[in-house]
Amino acid sequence: MNLKADVERIDATTVVVRLTGKMTLGMTLHEVESTINKLAWDGTKKLILDLSAVEYADSAGLGLLMLLYGRMKTVGGQLRLVAPRKQLLDVFRLTCTDSILTIDPDLATALATQA
């Protein structure tokens, strides 16, 4: 399944992006990256990516997450990842990115955290 992103603006500085499908190299990942980049430069201080429906991520998908992490730090904001599946959590642990990225168990936890 191709990657799909549904964007919900919670308030002026908080955005939830629900990702569905596979985060793999290709045009769809690039299009999602473009969409999310616009949000990062448009006053968003808390970018929450709901990963609960992401089936798989390759190195390009992981690279996108790290790029977004850096972008949000550059604009003084934060990136929060929500409910990744076990396979994705294993990738984070294997690459030690779980020590860099903020991972929340559910959306309520991510929303409750101050930006």
Backbone torsions as a table, in degrees:
resi	resn	phi	psi	omega
1	MET	NA	130.5	177.5
2	ASN	-65.5	153.7	-179.9
3	LEU	-70.5	136.5	178.5
4	LYS	-130.5	142.6	179.3
5	ALA	-126.4	123.6	174.0
6	ASP	-108.9	122.8	-174.5
7	VAL	-103.3	132.9	175.6
8	GLU	-131.2	118.2	176.1
9	ARG	-86.1	119.6	-179.0
10	ILE	-81.5	-44.7	175.4
11	ASP	-154.1	-168.1	-174.2
12	ALA	-61.1	-26.2	-175.3
13	THR	-121.0	0.4	-176.8
14	THR	-122.2	129.2	179.0
15	VAL	-131.2	136.6	173.1
16	VAL	-109.8	127.7	175.2
17	VAL	-116.0	118.1	178.5
18	ARG	-95.2	113.9	-179.4
19	LEU	-97.5	139.0	179.8
20	THR	-134.3	134.9	176.2
21	GLY	110.4	-149.9	-176.7
22	LYS	-108.9	130.3	177.0
23	MET	-92.0	84.3	-176.8
24	THR	-128.7	158.6	-179.6
25	LEU	-52.2	133.3	177.9
26	GLY	152.1	178.3	-176.8
27	MET	-61.0	-39.2	-177.3
28	THR	-62.4	-42.8	177.7
29	LEU	-62.6	-39.9	178.7
30	HIS	-63.6	-41.2	179.0
31	GLU	-65.0	-42.0	178.0
32	VAL	-64.5	-42.0	177.3
33	GLU	-58.1	-43.9	-179.9
34	SER	-61.9	-44.7	178.9
35	THR	-60.5	-47.1	-177.4
36	ILE	-70.5	-36.9	177.7
37	ASN	-58.9	-40.8	178.3
38	LYS	-59.8	-39.6	178.9
39	LEU	-64.5	-41.5	-178.6
40	ALA	-63.1	-34.8	-178.1
41	TRP	-90.3	-0.7	-173.9
42	ASP	-107.8	33.8	175.4
43	GLY	90.3	1.5	178.6
44	THR	-72.6	128.1	178.6
45	LYS	-108.0	-22.9	175.3
46	LYS	-128.5	111.0	178.2
47	LEU	-106.6	116.3	-178.2
48	ILE	-109.9	121.3	176.7
49	LEU	-105.1	114.2	176.0
50	ASP	-83.2	110.4	-176.1
51	LEU	-101.9	9.8	-174.4
52	SER	-61.4	-23.5	-179.7
53	ALA	-108.2	13.1	175.7
54	VAL	-83.3	120.4	-175.9
55	GLU	-79.5	-32.6	-171.0
56	TYR	-163.7	150.0	172.8
57	ALA	-139.1	131.1	173.9
58	ASP	-95.3	-168.8	-176.9
59	SER	-63.2	-30.9	177.5
60	ALA	-67.3	-39.8	177.0
61	GLY	-64.6	-43.4	176.9
62	LEU	-64.4	-39.4	177.6
63	GLY	-61.3	-39.4	177.8
64	LEU	-61.8	-43.2	179.5
65	LEU	-62.1	-41.7	179.1
66	MET	-68.5	-37.8	176.3
67	LEU	-61.4	-44.9	179.5
68	LEU	-65.8	-36.7	175.9
69	TYR	-58.9	-49.0	179.7
70	GLY	-64.2	-40.7	179.7
71	ARG	-62.3	-44.1	-179.7
72	MET	-66.8	-37.3	176.2
73	LYS	-64.4	-38.0	179.8
74	THR	-61.2	-37.4	-178.2
75	VAL	-93.2	9.4	177.6
76	GLY	78.1	22.9	-179.2
77	GLY	-114.8	-165.5	179.7
78	GLN	-139.5	149.4	174.0
79	LEU	-108.5	130.7	176.8
80	ARG	-125.7	133.3	177.8
81	LEU	-103.9	136.8	-175.2
82	VAL	-118.6	129.0	167.6
83	ALA	50.4	49.4	175.5
84	PRO	-67.4	147.8	177.8
85	ARG	-68.1	165.3	-176.6
86	LYS	-55.3	-42.9	-178.1
87	GLN	-60.1	-41.5	179.4
88	LEU	-70.8	-39.5	175.4
89	LEU	-59.6	-39.5	177.9
90	ASP	-62.5	-39.2	177.2
91	VAL	-63.7	-43.5	178.6
92	PHE	-60.3	-43.6	-179.4
93	ARG	-67.2	-44.0	-178.6
94	LEU	-61.5	-37.7	-178.2
95	THR	-94.0	1.2	-179.2
96	CYS	62.5	16.0	177.1
97	THR	-76.9	-13.4	176.0
98	ASP	-67.2	-17.3	176.8
99	SER	-86.9	-8.6	-179.5
100	ILE	-107.0	-47.5	-176.6
101	LEU	-80.3	144.8	176.3
102	THR	-90.5	120.6	-176.7
103	ILE	-118.0	122.3	179.7
104	ASP	-107.4	148.0	-178.7
105	PRO	-72.0	-25.1	-178.3
106	ASP	-154.7	167.6	-177.3
107	LEU	-65.0	-38.2	-179.4
108	ALA	-59.1	-40.3	178.8
109	THR	-65.2	-45.2	179.9
110	ALA	-62.8	-41.3	-179.6
111	LEU	-69.8	-32.0	-176.9
112	ALA	-74.2	-17.9	-177.4
113	THR	-79.9	135.0	-179.7
114	GLN	-69.0	142.6	178.0
115	ALA	-80.6	NA	NA
